[in-house]
Amino acid sequence: SAHGARQSVVNILVFSSPAGYFHIFIAGILSARIFILSATYTNASTGRLALDTGSAPILLKYGCCFGYLLYIIFYTLLVVFKLPIWDTPAHNGGLIPIMFLVAVGA
């Protein structure tokens, strides 16, 4: 049927092409912007951006630890206990919050 063929094309587009990962690209842009806005300041002497570790939010300071902790919990639930949670969402961007914490908190 036409509906089944259309559904197959959408599945292939989402799972097997770069178009299915556009939201990951946008999430990377947003996470970089959040980091710049919350963890930097303009240096008065040079006029350039500098890292301000003292005023960075706790998730940006220890995000790597939180991210890996969430990843271990996720892995334990999904693989060790074989819970059928997030099988497709994990493949298509469900791990973005965890990877955001790891990347920005590192």
Buried (B, 14 or more C-beta within 10 A) or exposed (E): EEEEEEEEEEEEEBEEEEEBBEEBEEBBEEBEEBBEEBBBEEEEEEEEEEEEEEEBBEBBBBBBEBBBEBBEEBEEEBEEEEEEEBEEEBEBBBBBBBBBBBBBBE
